[in-house]
Amino acid sequence: MVNEIDNKSIMRSRGHSILMENRTKITITGVVDVDSFDESMVLLATDMGLVTLHGEDLHINKLNLEEGHLIVEGQIEALEYSDGDMFRDKSASIWGRLFR
């Protein structure tokens, strides 16, 4: 348990960044978890809150939660940050979390 907490502290200390290339590829660091994804939306938790990607033909090319690294490719139409506290309830469905 203590080791798990130490690992999360180390992960959070690495920082958060987003690099988007031509609206077709996005690299995000500081990723803690991917809550849901499909071809039109990726919802993920980062060190700086929830990030929602909207687009078409989205697919996760690389995901490494130990390093906090995510690469998504597809036609990216929007990127949105939100405060993640109200969304972190795992017992709620994705629709319940989105429309609170």
PyMOL commands that set and color helices and strands:
alter all, ss='L'
color gray80, all
select helices_A, chain A and resi 2-12+85-87+94-98
alter helices_A, ss='H'
color red, helices_A
select strands_A, chain A and resi 17-21+25-29+31-37+41-46+49-64+69-82
alter strands_A, ss='S'
color yellow, strands_A
deselect
rebuild
show_as cartoon
